[in-house]
Structure formats: structure tokens, C-alpha cells
């Protein structure tokens, strides 16, 4: 008998990214890790930083053990909807830009000052 599973869009995860309601996406599976946040050896902030997007890369980079992977299965609530668009490079770039907004603002500010000084000497 086939196993029925719930499918979630990547946008669904964005509604569950608080300490009281936390879902993550790893390897195409959606996990409700709300109850596990306090028990996570790396702290809850590590998981909370990975919510709302595909966290597979972060999960793999952390080098989780086999027992950690087995423990994760009890928190699995479904899978990523195959028709759901996954985060693209441009979306990741936009997230970085939002995080580090001071860099582009500084570059523009310096350019304006240099341009003003250049025109003033003429």
C-alpha cells in the first residue's frame, strides 16, 4: 500500500520560522523541528537561521552524524512540492544584499564623494 505524504511549497516554510513554530527543508523533506530547538547541540539560532529556504547545504556542511540523521526522521512532516520553485541564485543574492546592505550603500557613498571632489577640482 503506498504511503501518503504531505507536500509543501517553499513559500509555506516562510510562515514557520519562529522559535514557537519552526520548519526546515533538508534534502527535499520538510521537518517541523519546533520541539527539537532547545535540544539541538548547536543551539536554536543555527536552525532558525536556516528556516524559510532550502537548508540542505547548511545541514550537510555541519557534518551531522548517522544518529542525527535518524533522529531527524521523527520530525519529518512531508516533502517539498515538486512543482514548487526552489530558491535560485538571484534570490540567494538578494538575501545576502538584504543582510549586508551597508556594503552597497558604502560603495555608492564613496563614489558620490569621489565624483564630487573630481568635479570640484575642474
Secondary structure, 3 states (H helix, E strand, C coil): CCCCCCEECHHHHCCCEECCEEEEEECCEEEECHHHHHHCCCCHHHHHCCCCCECHHHHHHCCCCHHHHHHHHHHEEEEECCCCCCCCHHHHHHHHHHHCHHHHHHHHHHHHHHHHHHHHHC
